[in-house]
Every structure is written in C-alpha cells, then in structure tokens.
Amino acid sequence: MNDTSLHLEHFVTLRDGLKMYCREYGAAHRAGPAVLCLPGLTRNSRDFESLARGLSDRWRVLTPDLRGRGRSDHDPNWQQYQPMTYVADVGELLQQRGESRVVVIGTSLGGLVAMLMAALNPAALAGVVLNDVGPEIDPAGIARIAGYVGRLPPVRSWEEAAAQARLVNGAALPDFTEDDWMRFARAAYRDDGAGRPVLDMDPRIGDAMREVPAGAAPDLWPLFGLLAKVPALAIRGDTSDILSAATFARMAQLKPDLRTLVVPGRGHAPTLDEPVCRSAIRAFLESIA
C-alpha cells in the first residue's frame, strides 16, 4: 500500500549532489516539534508508513530514505555509508524542510544517528525514541547482520521475497502470518521493472558495515550521556540480539527519567506497529508537545 494522497513527497539535494527522498505526513497539523523517523541499516521510509499515518492527526511526520536506500540516490563511494554521513544528511534535510527541532524515532541505525545528533546538533533534538538500540551493540547481533547484508541471493517472485524475509527475520517476528510477511517484503523490496523483486538498498552497504573490524566498535556510552537532558523512550524486543537486557538496564540506571518498554514476542527489531509501542510512543510525544 502506497497511497500518496496521504503524504507529500520531497527530494532534497545534498551537499555532494545526491538526492535524498522524504515523505511528509500531516503537513496541515502542527503541535510541538515535528517527528523524524529514521530506519534501520537496510530499511527505508516505508517501514514507518502505518506509524506515520497514525501520528499525523497531531504531528508533522518526516520519514526519509537514507542514502543508498529506497528512492534516495546510491552513493558511488560506498565508504560514505556510515553514521556521520547520515547525520549530515539529516541535518541538511531538516534545514531544507524548515525544521529546527524534531523528535527522532530511530530504529537500530536510526537510533545511533539520533545519539550522534545529540553530540553534533543538540539544538535540533527535542526528544528521542531508541528502538532496539543503545550505546552498546551485542556482537552476536552484529555478526548475524553482517553475515547477510548485501549477500542474499536474488529472488524471482514476491512469494520468494516474502519467504526470504521470513528466513532472515522470522526469529524476531515469530507471530507473523503469511500476509504479514508479504507486507514486510513489499516494504523491503522493490520491483525491478521486469516484475522481479529486489532489495531496495545498495548491497554495498554491507561492505561498509563489514569494513569495520570485529571488536573495533567505538564506545558510545558518552554519546548516550549527552541525552541526559533530552526526553527519551527506549524500546527493546525481549529476545533482541542487538540490545541486550544488561545494556538496557544500564541505560535506565544512568538516565533515571528514561521511559522504557520491553516488547514481548519481538527480537530485533520491533516494527513499532505493535499496540504497546503505539501507545508508548504517542504518550511520549504528548509529554513533549
């Protein structure tokens, strides 16, 4: 489902000439800061379609495709696929769309970008929702993701795309039905013009991820510390292999005002369409507005 009557579409030109695509929901409604939804490593703006529609009765919601994903341009220099680049891109997007302060809802990579914003552009951050990500990433989850990103075999039909999506993500979403997996595939894949689905991302994103040596991840706890005065909600899938229970508990200990939610029956990452997520996010946004 992609009913463009329910959202506006924008392309902004970034500093290096690449085009960045962004959807805008609820443009006629303003109540406090806008909401900026940032997807995970291999995902795109379509992940947030249902959530954005649900919030658009009260908030303006922006859902961009990060470079190399969806309808945004692929970067000819694949080594640019890294968080600092995305922070700069998001800053340009906000400037061109006239937004000075936003609440970021960030899934996985999107949450890391939000934490970097707290360091590099703190005035723009009115609040943050960290979806299944924190300042310490479980090596098991990193190894799992690095093993398949950009390496999945091609599929020949949408049924095969749904089956592949289930193979990769089934443990994280154990209650999904066949219809759910088809919707999941429609968000993650695109038609190649000949009727065949292809993953809607530059496969070289996987190369950029694997270029970082195992065990060389930076210490992100100081970045999390910069959220001390920023309203925040942290969400964790209860079987996540990216955000461990120990890291989640430490986050709550270091930031006593942190709102937390553990989503039952979810691994990495909750879709944010779960009713408990919807309720928690809306209550959080209302507390800021």
N, C-alpha and C positions, 0 to 999 in steps of 0.2 A: 504494500500500500504506500503510495507516494502522492498524496493529493496536494498539489502545490497551491490550491486555493486556501489552504490552511496555514501557509507560511510564505514568506518572501524569500527570494534567493539573491545572494550577492556574490560578486567576485571582487576581491581586493588585490591590488598589485603590490607585491612585497619588494623590499629593497634590492633584491637580486633579480627582479623582473618576473619571478614566478607568480602564478595566480593562485590565490587561496579562496576556496569556496566556503560559504557560510549560509546557513539557514537562519531565519529570524521569525520567531513566533510571538504573537501577542503585541505587535508593534503599537497598537492603539491603547494599550493598558500599561500604566506605569505606577508602581507602588514600591518605592525604595530602589535599591540598586538592581541592575539587570542581572540575569543569571547566565553564566557562561559554562556550557557543558563540554568537557574535554574527554575524548575517548581513549581507550587503551591502545597498546602498541600496534595492533594490526587492524584496528576497527575504524569507524567513521561516524559521521553525524547521524546516520540512520539508526544507530543504537539508541538515540535519545528521542526518537520521534514521538513515542507514546508519552514519555515523561514530559517532554516539552509542551505537547498539547494539553496535558493535564494541568500544567502550571501557567499556561498562557492566559487563563482567565484573570490573573492578577499581576503577573510579571512579564516583562520582556525577556525572552529566552533566545540566546545565540548558540548555535550548535555548528561549529566549523569542522571541516575536514583538515586535519593537519597535513602538511606537505607529504606527498607520496601516497596519500590515501584518498579514496572516493573521487570527487571531481576536482580536487586540488592537483596542481601540476606535480609530476615526479621531479625529483632533484637529480640533475645529471651527475652531481657529485654526491654519491651515496654516503660519504663520510659525514655529510651535513645532517644525517638523520640521527640527531642526538638532542637531549633535553634543552640545552642552551639555545639551540636554533629555534625550537618550538616556543620558548619563552619570548624571544624576539619577535617571532611571527605573530603571536597572540597580542603582544603589545602594539604592533602595527595595526592589527585588526581592530582593536579597541579604539585606537586613535582615529582610524578612518570611519568607524561607525559612530563616533561621538560619545563613547562610553568612558567615563573617568573612574568609576568604581563598579566592581562586579562581585557577585558571589560565585565562586568557581565550584562546580560539581565535577570532580575528576576521578575517572576510573583508572586504576593502575597507573600507567604512564601519565595520564591526565592529572592524577593526584601529585605525582612528582613535579610536574610543571607548576602546579599550584604552590607547592612548597618553595620552589625556586622563585616564584613571583614574590613571595614574602620577603626574599632577600634582595631582589633586583628591582622590584616595582611595588613596594609595600603600600603605597598610597592607593593603588588600584584594587587592593584586596579587602572587600568588606566582610567576607566570610568564606569558609571553605568546607566542602564535603569531600572527605577522602574515602573513596570506595575501594576497599580491599587493597590498600597500600599504606605503607608507613615509612618511617626513616630507616628501617632495616628490612631487607628483602631476603626471604628464605632461599638459600642456594638450591634446594630441591626444585622449587618452582621455576627458578631461572633456568636451570638445566633442562627441565621439561619443555619450556617455551623455546629455548634456543635450539632444541632438537628438531622442531618442526617449522619454525617461521621461515618462509621463503623456500621451503623444501617439500611441500606437499605435492603429490602427483596431480596432474590435470584430471578433471572430471568431464564427462560427456553429456550430462543432463542435470536438471535441477534435483532430481531424485538422488543422483550420486553426490551432488553438492550437499544436500541435507544429510546424507549418510556420512560424508566426510566430516561435516560439522559435529555430528554426534560422536564420531570416533575420537575427535580431538577434545571435545568439551563435555562429553557425557557424564564423566565423574563429577563435574562441577554443577551439573544441572540434571540430577537424577530423575526428576519428576516430569521432564519434558515429554510431550506427546509428539507424534509424527507431524502434526500441524505446527506445533511449536518449533520443531527443527526446520521445517520449511521456511517459516518466518525468519528464523535465525539465519538461514542460508541466504535468503533474499536481502538481508541487511549486510551480510559479509561479502557476498559475491556480486558481480555484475554480468550482464550479458555482453559477450564479446562482439556482438553484431552478427554473428552467424548462428545464434541460438544456443551457444555453449556458455555455461557459467565459468567465470574466472575470478579468483580472489581479487577484491577491489583494493589492492595495495601494491606498491612496488616491492617485489621479492628481495630487493637489495637492502630493505630494512632489516632483514635477518642477518645479512653480512655485517651491517653496522653494529648490531647487537652482539654478534659473536666476536667482533674485533676487540671487545673489552675482555682482558684476560680473566679467567676464573679467580675469584678471591680479590679482584682489584677494585671492587665497587667502593666508592667514596663513603665516608662517614656522614650520614645525612641527619644525625641527631641534632647537630647545631642548627640545621635548617628548620627542623621541627620546633626547636626552641624559639625561633623567630615568630612562631604562631601564638606565642604566649598571650598576646593581647588581641588576637583575632578570633572571633566566634568560629567554632569548628564542630563538625559532626564527623565521627569516624565510624565507618561501616565495615564489618568483616563477615565473610562467609564462614560458617562454622567448621568447614573442612578445608579451608584455604591452605594452599601450599606456597603462597606468596607472603601473606601477612600472618605470622604465627600468633598463637594465643599469648605467648610471652611478650612479644613486641607490642601487641595490642594493650596488654595490661600495663606495660611500662609507659606507653603513651598516655593512658588515663592517669597514671601516677604523676607524671611530670606536668600534666596540664589538668588541674583539678576541675576546671569548668568545661572540659571536653565532653560533649554528648557522644554516647556510644550506642551502637546497635550491632548485635550478632544475629545474622540471618540464618535460621535453621534450614538444613537441606540444600545449602549452597556452598560451593567451593570458590575458586577464583574464576570469575567474579560475579557477585550478584548483578542481575540485569537492571535493577532499580525499578522494575515493573512490579516487584513483589509488594503486596499491600502494606507490609510493615515498613518497607523502605519509603513508599509514597507518603505514608502518614508522618514518618520521622522527618523526611525532607521538607514537607510542607510546614510542619510545626517549627522546624529550624528557620526556614525563610521568614515565616511570620514573626519570629522573635527578633529578626534583624530589621525587617520593614517597620 
